Every structure is written in C-alpha cells, then in structure tokens.
C-alpha cells in the first residue's frame, strides 16, 4: 500500500468529527462531492471500508485506526507550529483525556491545575469506566486515559499509577433491615445494591471475591451514574456499594456509613496510557498525573 494522502486522511477525520459528509464539506470549505470522492479514494487505497454510512457517521475498526493516525498527525503539526512560534489561528490546543468518575471526584482534577498554561491548553475530559477508557484511546477520541488495563493500546505507552482502594459499605438503615445476614455473602448477595451503570461490574467482582464462582450481587440494582450521587445513595440506605476509601472514611467515622465484610477492601489497579507522541503538553500532563497518583493512590509496586 502506498502512503496515505494527507488531504484524504484529514477529510476522513472531518467526516467523523462533523458527523456527516455535508457538515465535513462545510468545515473543509469544499463540496460534499469532493469529500465523498476523497473518502472513497482512501478506502480504495487501504482496501478497507473505513466508514459506516449511518447518521451520524461512525468509523469502522479500520477507520478508527486511520482516525487515530489523523489525530496524531494533527497534534504533531500543532506542537511543531507552537515551537516555531507560528499561530495556526485555531486557538488553544485541545487535550482530550478519558478518566473514570471516581478518579475525577477524588484525586484527578487537581492534576490539571498544576499543568502550565504557556501556551494555553484546553482539557477535554471524557468520563468513562476505568475498564472501558481504552476503547476511547483505540478509537482515537482521546490522547490519554486513566485505565485499569495494563495491556497497551496500539501506538500507546503504559505507566503504572497505583491501587485505587474501595470499601464495601452501607447506610445504617439498610444494615438494620438485614439483621440476620450474619453471613456477609448473604447480605451482599440479597440486599439491594448501587451500581454506576449497566456496565459497572465492581460490586459483582467483590461478591465473587467473597463467594467465588459466578456469584453476583442482588438483582435489585439502583443505577446512580455520578460518584457523589453514588455515595449519597449508599449513605441514604438505598443499597450497599463499594465507595472510594477517601470518600468513605469520614462517613464511617461519623457513623453515617457502616462497613461490610469487616471493611475488607477491593483494590483496583490504575494505569496511565497515552499516545506515543513527543508532545510537550501531553508530557507535562503525564508527569503531573504520576506525581498526583503517587500521593493519592497505594504504591504501584503492589500492582501486578
């Protein structure tokens, strides 16, 4: 296969970002016919279908590879222009990052305040479960991610951050409604449970660690998709759940939460994955993330 023409690669990226061929044409100041011809030419050159012609348009698995390549090229061009002092007229650089909700609510946001703003950088945070943030990297939607996966996405590097500790807790009211649940396994399998969303497997993983096999938490599940709301729902007695240790400790001390399973923790390893780019902005963020993780998380030496 010959080299990928930049105009075709950039056109594919514009179609994905804008959602339609017409919108991409407007953004690129060309006709929709020209956009269509460039995409078709790129598909012929690669020998693969790159776009699903839906509304909005979505990249195929092969298309996602080209989109990621296009974003990396755009980032490199931007960094080169900044180092040369050339104003590209596009305003501050964007730095899209995927982060799980509990990290956002606890240790991650202060990281961004430590990153220098000369030249200015606009952070674009994508909230996603730590088990699924790598999908955004793979699709080229983000340049970096906090993830629970140690396996590097193609074209990315991985750095161990540490262990994020969760504690199994419930509100006193819920514990009182299940007084005969002397066996912790019975309590956590039968009492209502709080989950973040349908993909949240954390509570089930904890139950499996206690009971083994394919054991699961109760089928009575309340979905609360924010870290702060999750904590409030557990404290209010709506169900039990695994709460970040830093959030749970003050409420345990005040008696607003009670521990389950003797306070047996569940530790989730976290990693930082980012594109293999010599980008000053990305390097600065990575350094601050590593420093903040060293302060907030349990030692990465414990991470397998």
Beta strands, then each sheet from edge to edge (+ up, - down):
strand 1: 51-52
strand 2: 58-59
strand 3: 93-99
strand 4: 121-127
strand 5: 144-147
strand 6: 156-170
strand 7: 193-195
strand 8: 221-223
strand 9: 241-244
strand 10: 258-259
strand 11: 265-275
sheet 1: 1+ 2-
sheet 2: 4+ 3+ 5+ 11- 6+ 9-
sheet 3: 4+ 3+ 5+ 11- 6+ 10-
sheet 4: 7+ 8+
end
